[in-house]
Amino acid sequence: MTNPQVPGMDFEAWGIDWPPPDDEVVPLQAAVVGNAPEPDEGFQETEEPAPESPPSVAMLIEGLLFLGDRLVNFAMAGRVIPALEASVFEQAIGGLNRRYRNALRELAK
């Protein structure tokens, strides 16, 4: 018998039953899941220990202020952005700093 999907292929000449019996047909998902390798016995998934205390909002704001100041310093030195944009960049970071400082003052009350 020839396979209609592969014209000219004579499975009987090769000793292959076509179409295969229904009990030999395995759905693709079952074949893939059934052939999955066993997990390595030496590998054990561990969770990272949680930090002792989560960072506070004030610490995050201080970090942002520090990074903003560093970026302004680099911008003024011409290392990050062109000198023409440095003043605009400095104003934008300064505005952010004011907002964060005000938020920090509100948190400290």
KOLPA-213947 format. One record per atom (N, C-alpha, C, O): x negated, y negated, z; residue in one letter; atom name. Coordinates in nm, 2 decimals, m for minus. Example, Ala and Ser with C-alpha at 12.3 -4.5 7.8 and 13.67 -1.06 7.14 Angstrom:
# residues 2
+--------+--------+--------+----+----+
|      X |      Y |      Z | aa | at |
+--------+--------+--------+----+----+
|  m1.32 |   0.57 |   0.78 |  A |  N |
|  m1.23 |   0.45 |   0.78 |  A | CA |
|  m1.32 |   0.33 |   0.78 |  A |  C |
|  m1.42 |   0.33 |   0.85 |  A |  O |
|  m1.28 |   0.22 |   0.71 |  S |  N |
|  m1.37 |   0.11 |   0.71 |  S | CA |
|  m1.29 |   0.00 |   0.79 |  S |  C |
|  m1.34 |  m0.11 |   0.80 |  S |  O |
+--------+--------+--------+----+----+
# end
This chain:
# residues 109
+--------+--------+--------+----+----+
|      X |      Y |      Z | aa | at |
+--------+--------+--------+----+----+
|  m0.09 |   0.12 |   0.00 |  M |  N |
|   0.00 |   0.00 |   0.00 |  M | CA |
|  m0.09 |  m0.12 |   0.00 |  M |  C |
|  m0.19 |  m0.13 |   0.07 |  M |  O |
|  m0.05 |  m0.22 |  m0.07 |  T |  N |
|  m0.13 |  m0.35 |  m0.08 |  T | CA |
|  m0.07 |  m0.45 |   0.01 |  T |  C |
|   0.05 |  m0.45 |   0.04 |  T |  O |
|  m0.15 |  m0.54 |   0.06 |  N |  N |
|  m0.11 |  m0.65 |   0.15 |  N | CA |
|  m0.06 |  m0.76 |   0.06 |  N |  C |
|  m0.14 |  m0.81 |  m0.02 |  N |  O |
|   0.06 |  m0.81 |   0.08 |  P |  N |
|   0.10 |  m0.92 |   0.00 |  P | CA |
|   0.03 |  m1.05 |   0.02 |  P |  C |
|   0.02 |  m1.14 |  m0.06 |  P |  O |
|  m0.03 |  m1.06 |   0.14 |  Q |  N |
|  m0.11 |  m1.18 |   0.17 |  Q | CA |
|  m0.25 |  m1.18 |   0.10 |  Q |  C |
|  m0.31 |  m1.29 |   0.08 |  Q |  O |
|  m0.30 |  m1.06 |   0.07 |  V |  N |
|  m0.43 |  m1.05 |   0.01 |  V | CA |
|  m0.41 |  m0.97 |  m0.12 |  V |  C |
|  m0.42 |  m0.84 |  m0.11 |  V |  O |
|  m0.38 |  m1.03 |  m0.23 |  P |  N |
|  m0.35 |  m0.96 |  m0.35 |  P | CA |
|  m0.47 |  m0.87 |  m0.39 |  P |  C |
|  m0.59 |  m0.92 |  m0.39 |  P |  O |
|  m0.44 |  m0.75 |  m0.44 |  G |  N |
|  m0.55 |  m0.66 |  m0.49 |  G | CA |
|  m0.62 |  m0.59 |  m0.38 |  G |  C |
|  m0.71 |  m0.50 |  m0.41 |  G |  O |
|  m0.59 |  m0.61 |  m0.25 |  M |  N |
|  m0.65 |  m0.54 |  m0.14 |  M | CA |
|  m0.57 |  m0.41 |  m0.11 |  M |  C |
|  m0.46 |  m0.42 |  m0.07 |  M |  O |
|  m0.63 |  m0.30 |  m0.13 |  D |  N |
|  m0.56 |  m0.17 |  m0.11 |  D | CA |
|  m0.61 |  m0.11 |   0.02 |  D |  C |
|  m0.72 |  m0.06 |   0.04 |  D |  O |
|  m0.52 |  m0.13 |   0.12 |  F |  N |
|  m0.55 |  m0.08 |   0.26 |  F | CA |
|  m0.56 |   0.07 |   0.27 |  F |  C |
|  m0.64 |   0.12 |   0.35 |  F |  O |
|  m0.47 |   0.14 |   0.19 |  E |  N |
|  m0.47 |   0.29 |   0.19 |  E | CA |
|  m0.61 |   0.34 |   0.15 |  E |  C |
|  m0.66 |   0.44 |   0.20 |  E |  O |
|  m0.67 |   0.28 |   0.05 |  A |  N |
|  m0.80 |   0.32 |   0.00 |  A | CA |
|  m0.91 |   0.31 |   0.11 |  A |  C |
|  m1.00 |   0.38 |   0.11 |  A |  O |
|  m0.89 |   0.21 |   0.20 |  W |  N |
|  m0.98 |   0.19 |   0.31 |  W | CA |
|  m0.94 |   0.27 |   0.43 |  W |  C |
|  m1.01 |   0.27 |   0.53 |  W |  O |
|  m0.83 |   0.34 |   0.43 |  G |  N |
|  m0.79 |   0.42 |   0.55 |  G | CA |
|  m0.72 |   0.34 |   0.65 |  G |  C |
|  m0.72 |   0.37 |   0.77 |  G |  O |
|  m0.66 |   0.22 |   0.61 |  I |  N |
|  m0.60 |   0.13 |   0.71 |  I | CA |
|  m0.45 |   0.14 |   0.69 |  I |  C |
|  m0.40 |   0.12 |   0.57 |  I |  O |
|  m0.37 |   0.16 |   0.79 |  D |  N |
|  m0.23 |   0.16 |   0.78 |  D | CA |
|  m0.18 |   0.02 |   0.78 |  D |  C |
|  m0.21 |  m0.07 |   0.86 |  D |  O |
|  m0.10 |  m0.01 |   0.67 |  W |  N |
|  m0.04 |  m0.15 |   0.66 |  W | CA |
|   0.10 |  m0.14 |   0.63 |  W |  C |
|   0.14 |  m0.06 |   0.54 |  W |  O |
|   0.19 |  m0.21 |   0.69 |  P |  N |
|   0.17 |  m0.29 |   0.81 |  P | CA |
|   0.14 |  m0.21 |   0.93 |  P |  C |
|   0.18 |  m0.09 |   0.94 |  P |  O |
|   0.08 |  m0.26 |   1.03 |  P |  N |
|   0.05 |  m0.18 |   1.15 |  P | CA |
|   0.18 |  m0.15 |   1.23 |  P |  C |
|   0.27 |  m0.23 |   1.22 |  P |  O |
|   0.17 |  m0.04 |   1.30 |  P |  N |
|   0.29 |  m0.01 |   1.38 |  P | CA |
|   0.32 |  m0.12 |   1.49 |  P |  C |
|   0.23 |  m0.19 |   1.53 |  P |  O |
|   0.45 |  m0.13 |   1.52 |  D |  N |
|   0.49 |  m0.24 |   1.61 |  D | CA |
|   0.42 |  m0.23 |   1.75 |  D |  C |
|   0.39 |  m0.33 |   1.81 |  D |  O |
|   0.39 |  m0.11 |   1.80 |  D |  N |
|   0.33 |  m0.09 |   1.93 |  D | CA |
|   0.18 |  m0.14 |   1.93 |  D |  C |
|   0.12 |  m0.16 |   2.03 |  D |  O |
|   0.12 |  m0.15 |   1.81 |  E |  N |
|  m0.02 |  m0.20 |   1.80 |  E | CA |
|  m0.03 |  m0.35 |   1.78 |  E |  C |
|  m0.14 |  m0.41 |   1.80 |  E |  O |
|   0.08 |  m0.41 |   1.75 |  V |  N |
|   0.08 |  m0.56 |   1.73 |  V | CA |
|   0.08 |  m0.63 |   1.87 |  V |  C |
|   0.17 |  m0.61 |   1.95 |  V |  O |
|  m0.02 |  m0.71 |   1.89 |  V |  N |
|  m0.03 |  m0.78 |   2.02 |  V | CA |
|  m0.02 |  m0.93 |   1.99 |  V |  C |
|  m0.09 |  m0.98 |   1.90 |  V |  O |
|   0.07 |  m1.00 |   2.06 |  P |  N |
|   0.08 |  m1.14 |   2.04 |  P | CA |
|  m0.06 |  m1.21 |   2.07 |  P |  C |
|  m0.14 |  m1.16 |   2.15 |  P |  O |
|  m0.08 |  m1.31 |   1.99 |  L |  N |
|  m0.21 |  m1.38 |   2.00 |  L | CA |
|  m0.24 |  m1.43 |   2.14 |  L |  C |
|  m0.36 |  m1.41 |   2.19 |  L |  O |
|  m0.15 |  m1.49 |   2.21 |  Q |  N |
|  m0.17 |  m1.54 |   2.34 |  Q | CA |
|  m0.21 |  m1.42 |   2.44 |  Q |  C |
|  m0.30 |  m1.44 |   2.52 |  Q |  O |
|  m0.14 |  m1.31 |   2.43 |  A |  N |
|  m0.17 |  m1.20 |   2.52 |  A | CA |
|  m0.31 |  m1.14 |   2.49 |  A |  C |
|  m0.39 |  m1.11 |   2.58 |  A |  O |
|  m0.35 |  m1.14 |   2.36 |  A |  N |
|  m0.48 |  m1.10 |   2.32 |  A | CA |
|  m0.59 |  m1.19 |   2.38 |  A |  C |
|  m0.69 |  m1.14 |   2.43 |  A |  O |
|  m0.57 |  m1.32 |   2.37 |  V |  N |
|  m0.67 |  m1.41 |   2.42 |  V | CA |
|  m0.67 |  m1.41 |   2.57 |  V |  C |
|  m0.78 |  m1.40 |   2.63 |  V |  O |
|  m0.56 |  m1.40 |   2.64 |  V |  N |
|  m0.56 |  m1.40 |   2.79 |  V | CA |
|  m0.62 |  m1.27 |   2.83 |  V |  C |
|  m0.69 |  m1.26 |   2.93 |  V |  O |
|  m0.59 |  m1.16 |   2.77 |  G |  N |
|  m0.64 |  m1.03 |   2.81 |  G | CA |
|  m0.79 |  m1.01 |   2.79 |  G |  C |
|  m0.85 |  m0.94 |   2.86 |  G |  O |
|  m0.84 |  m1.09 |   2.70 |  N |  N |
|  m0.99 |  m1.08 |   2.68 |  N | CA |
|  m1.07 |  m1.19 |   2.75 |  N |  C |
|  m1.19 |  m1.21 |   2.72 |  N |  O |
|  m1.00 |  m1.26 |   2.84 |  A |  N |
|  m1.08 |  m1.37 |   2.91 |  A | CA |
|  m1.18 |  m1.31 |   3.00 |  A |  C |
|  m1.16 |  m1.21 |   3.06 |  A |  O |
|  m1.30 |  m1.37 |   3.00 |  P |  N |
|  m1.41 |  m1.31 |   3.09 |  P | CA |
|  m1.37 |  m1.33 |   3.23 |  P |  C |
|  m1.30 |  m1.42 |   3.27 |  P |  O |
|  m1.42 |  m1.24 |   3.31 |  E |  N |
|  m1.40 |  m1.24 |   3.46 |  E | CA |
|  m1.48 |  m1.36 |   3.51 |  E |  C |
|  m1.59 |  m1.38 |   3.47 |  E |  O |
|  m1.43 |  m1.43 |   3.62 |  P |  N |
|  m1.51 |  m1.54 |   3.68 |  P | CA |
|  m1.64 |  m1.48 |   3.74 |  P |  C |
|  m1.64 |  m1.37 |   3.79 |  P |  O |
|  m1.74 |  m1.56 |   3.74 |  D |  N |
|  m1.87 |  m1.52 |   3.80 |  D | CA |
|  m1.85 |  m1.51 |   3.95 |  D |  C |
|  m1.80 |  m1.60 |   4.02 |  D |  O |
|  m1.88 |  m1.39 |   4.01 |  E |  N |
|  m1.86 |  m1.37 |   4.15 |  E | CA |
|  m1.95 |  m1.46 |   4.24 |  E |  C |
|  m1.91 |  m1.49 |   4.35 |  E |  O |
|  m2.06 |  m1.50 |   4.19 |  G |  N |
|  m2.15 |  m1.59 |   4.27 |  G | CA |
|  m2.11 |  m1.73 |   4.27 |  G |  C |
|  m2.15 |  m1.81 |   4.36 |  G |  O |
|  m2.02 |  m1.77 |   4.18 |  F |  N |
|  m1.97 |  m1.91 |   4.18 |  F | CA |
|  m1.85 |  m1.93 |   4.27 |  F |  C |
|  m1.75 |  m1.85 |   4.26 |  F |  O |
|  m1.87 |  m2.03 |   4.36 |  Q |  N |
|  m1.76 |  m2.06 |   4.45 |  Q | CA |
|  m1.73 |  m2.21 |   4.44 |  Q |  C |
|  m1.82 |  m2.29 |   4.45 |  Q |  O |
|  m1.60 |  m2.24 |   4.41 |  E |  N |
|  m1.57 |  m2.38 |   4.39 |  E | CA |
|  m1.56 |  m2.44 |   4.53 |  E |  C |
|  m1.49 |  m2.39 |   4.62 |  E |  O |
|  m1.63 |  m2.55 |   4.55 |  T |  N |
|  m1.62 |  m2.62 |   4.68 |  T | CA |
|  m1.57 |  m2.76 |   4.66 |  T |  C |
|  m1.59 |  m2.82 |   4.55 |  T |  O |
|  m1.51 |  m2.81 |   4.76 |  E |  N |
|  m1.46 |  m2.95 |   4.75 |  E | CA |
|  m1.57 |  m3.04 |   4.81 |  E |  C |
|  m1.64 |  m3.00 |   4.91 |  E |  O |
|  m1.58 |  m3.16 |   4.75 |  E |  N |
|  m1.68 |  m3.25 |   4.81 |  E | CA |
|  m1.62 |  m3.31 |   4.94 |  E |  C |
|  m1.50 |  m3.33 |   4.95 |  E |  O |
|  m1.71 |  m3.32 |   5.04 |  P |  N |
|  m1.66 |  m3.38 |   5.16 |  P | CA |
|  m1.61 |  m3.52 |   5.15 |  P |  C |
|  m1.67 |  m3.60 |   5.07 |  P |  O |
|  m1.50 |  m3.55 |   5.21 |  A |  N |
|  m1.44 |  m3.69 |   5.20 |  A | CA |
|  m1.54 |  m3.78 |   5.27 |  A |  C |
|  m1.60 |  m3.75 |   5.37 |  A |  O |
|  m1.54 |  m3.90 |   5.23 |  P |  N |
|  m1.63 |  m4.00 |   5.30 |  P | CA |
|  m1.57 |  m4.02 |   5.44 |  P |  C |
|  m1.45 |  m4.01 |   5.46 |  P |  O |
|  m1.66 |  m4.06 |   5.53 |  E |  N |
|  m1.61 |  m4.08 |   5.67 |  E | CA |
|  m1.50 |  m4.18 |   5.68 |  E |  C |
|  m1.41 |  m4.16 |   5.76 |  E |  O |
|  m1.51 |  m4.29 |   5.61 |  S |  N |
|  m1.41 |  m4.39 |   5.61 |  S | CA |
|  m1.40 |  m4.45 |   5.47 |  S |  C |
|  m1.51 |  m4.48 |   5.41 |  S |  O |
|  m1.28 |  m4.47 |   5.42 |  P |  N |
|  m1.28 |  m4.52 |   5.28 |  P | CA |
|  m1.32 |  m4.67 |   5.29 |  P |  C |
|  m1.31 |  m4.74 |   5.39 |  P |  O |
|  m1.38 |  m4.72 |   5.18 |  P |  N |
|  m1.42 |  m4.85 |   5.17 |  P | CA |
|  m1.31 |  m4.95 |   5.19 |  P |  C |
|  m1.20 |  m4.93 |   5.14 |  P |  O |
|  m1.33 |  m5.05 |   5.27 |  S |  N |
|  m1.22 |  m5.15 |   5.29 |  S | CA |
|  m1.21 |  m5.24 |   5.17 |  S |  C |
|  m1.30 |  m5.25 |   5.09 |  S |  O |
|  m1.10 |  m5.31 |   5.16 |  V |  N |
|  m1.08 |  m5.41 |   5.06 |  V | CA |
|  m1.18 |  m5.52 |   5.07 |  V |  C |
|  m1.23 |  m5.57 |   4.96 |  V |  O |
|  m1.22 |  m5.56 |   5.19 |  A |  N |
|  m1.32 |  m5.66 |   5.20 |  A | CA |
|  m1.45 |  m5.62 |   5.15 |  A |  C |
|  m1.52 |  m5.70 |   5.09 |  A |  O |
|  m1.49 |  m5.49 |   5.17 |  M |  N |
|  m1.62 |  m5.44 |   5.11 |  M | CA |
|  m1.61 |  m5.44 |   4.96 |  M |  C |
|  m1.71 |  m5.48 |   4.90 |  M |  O |
|  m1.50 |  m5.40 |   4.90 |  L |  N |
|  m1.49 |  m5.40 |   4.76 |  L | CA |
|  m1.50 |  m5.54 |   4.70 |  L |  C |
|  m1.56 |  m5.57 |   4.60 |  L |  O |
|  m1.43 |  m5.64 |   4.77 |  I |  N |
|  m1.44 |  m5.78 |   4.73 |  I | CA |
|  m1.58 |  m5.83 |   4.74 |  I |  C |
|  m1.63 |  m5.90 |   4.65 |  I |  O |
|  m1.65 |  m5.80 |   4.85 |  E |  N |
|  m1.79 |  m5.84 |   4.86 |  E | CA |
|  m1.88 |  m5.79 |   4.75 |  E |  C |
|  m1.96 |  m5.86 |   4.69 |  E |  O |
|  m1.85 |  m5.66 |   4.71 |  G |  N |
|  m1.93 |  m5.60 |   4.60 |  G | CA |
|  m1.90 |  m5.67 |   4.47 |  G |  C |
|  m1.99 |  m5.69 |   4.39 |  G |  O |
|  m1.77 |  m5.70 |   4.45 |  L |  N |
|  m1.74 |  m5.78 |   4.32 |  L | CA |
|  m1.80 |  m5.91 |   4.32 |  L |  C |
|  m1.85 |  m5.96 |   4.22 |  L |  O |
|  m1.80 |  m5.98 |   4.44 |  L |  N |
|  m1.87 |  m6.11 |   4.44 |  L | CA |
|  m2.02 |  m6.10 |   4.41 |  L |  C |
|  m2.07 |  m6.19 |   4.34 |  L |  O |
|  m2.08 |  m6.00 |   4.47 |  F |  N |
|  m2.22 |  m5.98 |   4.45 |  F | CA |
|  m2.25 |  m5.96 |   4.30 |  F |  C |
|  m2.34 |  m6.02 |   4.24 |  F |  O |
|  m2.17 |  m5.87 |   4.24 |  L |  N |
|  m2.19 |  m5.84 |   4.10 |  L | CA |
|  m2.17 |  m5.96 |   4.01 |  L |  C |
|  m2.24 |  m5.99 |   3.91 |  L |  O |
|  m2.06 |  m6.04 |   4.05 |  G |  N |
|  m2.03 |  m6.16 |   3.97 |  G | CA |
|  m2.15 |  m6.26 |   3.98 |  G |  C |
|  m2.19 |  m6.32 |   3.88 |  G |  O |
|  m2.21 |  m6.28 |   4.10 |  D |  N |
|  m2.32 |  m6.37 |   4.11 |  D | CA |
|  m2.44 |  m6.32 |   4.03 |  D |  C |
|  m2.51 |  m6.40 |   3.97 |  D |  O |
|  m2.46 |  m6.19 |   4.03 |  R |  N |
|  m2.57 |  m6.14 |   3.95 |  R | CA |
|  m2.55 |  m6.16 |   3.80 |  R |  C |
|  m2.64 |  m6.19 |   3.73 |  R |  O |
|  m2.43 |  m6.14 |   3.76 |  L |  N |
|  m2.40 |  m6.16 |   3.62 |  L | CA |
|  m2.42 |  m6.31 |   3.58 |  L |  C |
|  m2.47 |  m6.34 |   3.47 |  L |  O |
|  m2.38 |  m6.40 |   3.66 |  V |  N |
|  m2.40 |  m6.54 |   3.64 |  V | CA |
|  m2.55 |  m6.57 |   3.63 |  V |  C |
|  m2.59 |  m6.64 |   3.54 |  V |  O |
|  m2.63 |  m6.51 |   3.72 |  N |  N |
|  m2.77 |  m6.54 |   3.71 |  N | CA |
|  m2.83 |  m6.49 |   3.58 |  N |  C |
|  m2.91 |  m6.55 |   3.52 |  N |  O |
|  m2.79 |  m6.37 |   3.54 |  F |  N |
|  m2.84 |  m6.31 |   3.41 |  F | CA |
|  m2.79 |  m6.40 |   3.30 |  F |  C |
|  m2.87 |  m6.42 |   3.20 |  F |  O |
|  m2.67 |  m6.44 |   3.30 |  A |  N |
|  m2.62 |  m6.52 |   3.19 |  A | CA |
|  m2.69 |  m6.65 |   3.18 |  A |  C |
|  m2.72 |  m6.70 |   3.07 |  A |  O |
|  m2.72 |  m6.71 |   3.29 |  M |  N |
|  m2.79 |  m6.84 |   3.29 |  M | CA |
|  m2.93 |  m6.82 |   3.24 |  M |  C |
|  m2.99 |  m6.91 |   3.18 |  M |  O |
|  m2.99 |  m6.71 |   3.26 |  A |  N |
|  m3.13 |  m6.68 |   3.21 |  A | CA |
|  m3.12 |  m6.64 |   3.06 |  A |  C |
|  m3.23 |  m6.62 |   3.00 |  A |  O |
|  m3.00 |  m6.63 |   3.01 |  G |  N |
|  m2.99 |  m6.59 |   2.87 |  G | CA |
|  m3.01 |  m6.44 |   2.84 |  G |  C |
|  m3.04 |  m6.41 |   2.72 |  G |  O |
|  m3.00 |  m6.36 |   2.94 |  R |  N |
|  m3.03 |  m6.22 |   2.92 |  R | CA |
|  m2.91 |  m6.14 |   2.87 |  R |  C |
|  m2.92 |  m6.04 |   2.80 |  R |  O |
|  m2.79 |  m6.19 |   2.92 |  V |  N |
|  m2.67 |  m6.11 |   2.89 |  V | CA |
|  m2.59 |  m6.17 |   2.77 |  V |  C |
|  m2.56 |  m6.10 |   2.68 |  V |  O |
|  m2.57 |  m6.30 |   2.78 |  I |  N |
|  m2.49 |  m6.37 |   2.67 |  I | CA |
|  m2.56 |  m6.49 |   2.63 |  I |  C |
|  m2.65 |  m6.54 |   2.70 |  I |  O |
|  m2.53 |  m6.54 |   2.51 |  P |  N |
|  m2.60 |  m6.66 |   2.46 |  P | CA |
|  m2.58 |  m6.78 |   2.55 |  P |  C |
|  m2.48 |  m6.78 |   2.62 |  P |  O |
|  m2.67 |  m6.87 |   2.55 |  A |  N |
|  m2.66 |  m6.99 |   2.63 |  A | CA |
|  m2.53 |  m7.07 |   2.61 |  A |  C |
|  m2.49 |  m7.13 |   2.71 |  A |  O |
|  m2.48 |  m7.07 |   2.49 |  L |  N |
|  m2.36 |  m7.15 |   2.46 |  L | CA |
|  m2.24 |  m7.10 |   2.54 |  L |  C |
|  m2.15 |  m7.17 |   2.58 |  L |  O |
|  m2.24 |  m6.97 |   2.56 |  E |  N |
|  m2.13 |  m6.91 |   2.63 |  E | CA |
|  m2.15 |  m6.90 |   2.78 |  E |  C |
|  m2.06 |  m6.86 |   2.86 |  E |  O |
|  m2.27 |  m6.93 |   2.83 |  A |  N |
|  m2.31 |  m6.91 |   2.97 |  A | CA |
|  m2.22 |  m7.00 |   3.06 |  A |  C |
|  m2.18 |  m6.95 |   3.17 |  A |  O |
|  m2.19 |  m7.12 |   3.02 |  S |  N |
|  m2.11 |  m7.21 |   3.11 |  S | CA |
|  m1.97 |  m7.16 |   3.12 |  S |  C |
|  m1.91 |  m7.17 |   3.22 |  S |  O |
|  m1.92 |  m7.11 |   3.00 |  V |  N |
|  m1.78 |  m7.06 |   3.01 |  V | CA |
|  m1.78 |  m6.93 |   3.09 |  V |  C |
|  m1.68 |  m6.92 |   3.17 |  V |  O |
|  m1.88 |  m6.85 |   3.08 |  F |  N |
|  m1.89 |  m6.73 |   3.16 |  F | CA |
|  m1.90 |  m6.76 |   3.31 |  F |  C |
|  m1.83 |  m6.70 |   3.39 |  F |  O |
|  m1.98 |  m6.86 |   3.34 |  E |  N |
|  m2.00 |  m6.90 |   3.48 |  E | CA |
|  m1.87 |  m6.96 |   3.54 |  E |  C |
|  m1.83 |  m6.93 |   3.65 |  E |  O |
|  m1.79 |  m7.03 |   3.46 |  Q |  N |
|  m1.66 |  m7.09 |   3.51 |  Q | CA |
|  m1.56 |  m6.97 |   3.53 |  Q |  C |
|  m1.49 |  m6.97 |   3.63 |  Q |  O |
|  m1.56 |  m6.87 |   3.44 |  A |  N |
|  m1.47 |  m6.76 |   3.46 |  A | CA |
|  m1.51 |  m6.68 |   3.59 |  A |  C |
|  m1.42 |  m6.65 |   3.67 |  A |  O |
|  m1.63 |  m6.66 |   3.61 |  I |  N |
|  m1.68 |  m6.58 |   3.73 |  I | CA |
|  m1.65 |  m6.67 |   3.85 |  I |  C |
|  m1.61 |  m6.61 |   3.96 |  I |  O |
|  m1.67 |  m6.80 |   3.84 |  G |  N |
|  m1.65 |  m6.88 |   3.96 |  G | CA |
|  m1.50 |  m6.88 |   4.00 |  G |  C |
|  m1.47 |  m6.88 |   4.12 |  G |  O |
|  m1.41 |  m6.88 |   3.90 |  G |  N |
|  m1.27 |  m6.88 |   3.93 |  G | CA |
|  m1.23 |  m6.75 |   3.99 |  G |  C |
|  m1.15 |  m6.74 |   4.08 |  G |  O |
|  m1.29 |  m6.64 |   3.95 |  L |  N |
|  m1.27 |  m6.51 |   4.01 |  L | CA |
|  m1.32 |  m6.51 |   4.15 |  L |  C |
|  m1.25 |  m6.46 |   4.25 |  L |  O |
|  m1.44 |  m6.57 |   4.17 |  N |  N |
|  m1.49 |  m6.57 |   4.31 |  N | CA |
|  m1.40 |  m6.65 |   4.40 |  N |  C |
|  m1.38 |  m6.60 |   4.52 |  N |  O |
|  m1.35 |  m6.76 |   4.36 |  R |  N |
|  m1.26 |  m6.84 |   4.45 |  R | CA |
|  m1.14 |  m6.75 |   4.48 |  R |  C |
|  m1.10 |  m6.75 |   4.60 |  R |  O |
|  m1.08 |  m6.68 |   4.39 |  R |  N |
|  m0.96 |  m6.60 |   4.42 |  R | CA |
|  m1.00 |  m6.49 |   4.52 |  R |  C |
|  m0.92 |  m6.47 |   4.61 |  R |  O |
|  m1.11 |  m6.43 |   4.50 |  Y |  N |
|  m1.15 |  m6.32 |   4.59 |  Y | CA |
|  m1.19 |  m6.37 |   4.73 |  Y |  C |
|  m1.15 |  m6.31 |   4.83 |  Y |  O |
|  m1.25 |  m6.49 |   4.73 |  R |  N |
|  m1.28 |  m6.55 |   4.86 |  R | CA |
|  m1.15 |  m6.58 |   4.94 |  R |  C |
|  m1.14 |  m6.56 |   5.06 |  R |  O |
|  m1.06 |  m6.64 |   4.86 |  N |  N |
|  m0.93 |  m6.67 |   4.93 |  N | CA |
|  m0.86 |  m6.54 |   4.98 |  N |  C |
|  m0.80 |  m6.54 |   5.09 |  N |  O |
|  m0.86 |  m6.44 |   4.90 |  A |  N |
|  m0.80 |  m6.31 |   4.94 |  A | CA |
|  m0.87 |  m6.26 |   5.06 |  A |  C |
|  m0.81 |  m6.20 |   5.15 |  A |  O |
|  m1.01 |  m6.27 |   5.06 |  L |  N |
|  m1.08 |  m6.22 |   5.18 |  L | CA |
|  m1.05 |  m6.30 |   5.30 |  L |  C |
|  m1.04 |  m6.24 |   5.41 |  L |  O |
|  m1.03 |  m6.43 |   5.29 |  R |  N |
|  m0.99 |  m6.51 |   5.41 |  R | CA |
|  m0.85 |  m6.47 |   5.46 |  R |  C |
|  m0.83 |  m6.46 |   5.58 |  R |  O |
|  m0.76 |  m6.44 |   5.37 |  E |  N |
|  m0.63 |  m6.40 |   5.41 |  E | CA |
|  m0.64 |  m6.26 |   5.48 |  E |  C |
|  m0.56 |  m6.24 |   5.58 |  E |  O |
|  m0.72 |  m6.17 |   5.43 |  L |  N |
|  m0.74 |  m6.04 |   5.50 |  L | CA |
|  m0.80 |  m6.06 |   5.64 |  L |  C |
|  m0.77 |  m5.98 |   5.73 |  L |  O |
|  m0.89 |  m6.16 |   5.65 |  A |  N |
|  m0.96 |  m6.18 |   5.78 |  A | CA |
|  m0.87 |  m6.24 |   5.89 |  A |  C |
|  m0.90 |  m6.23 |   6.01 |  A |  O |
|  m0.75 |  m6.30 |   5.85 |  K |  N |
|  m0.67 |  m6.36 |   5.95 |  K | CA |
|  m0.60 |  m6.26 |   6.04 |  K |  C |
|  m0.52 |  m6.30 |   6.12 |  K |  O |
+--------+--------+--------+----+----+
# end
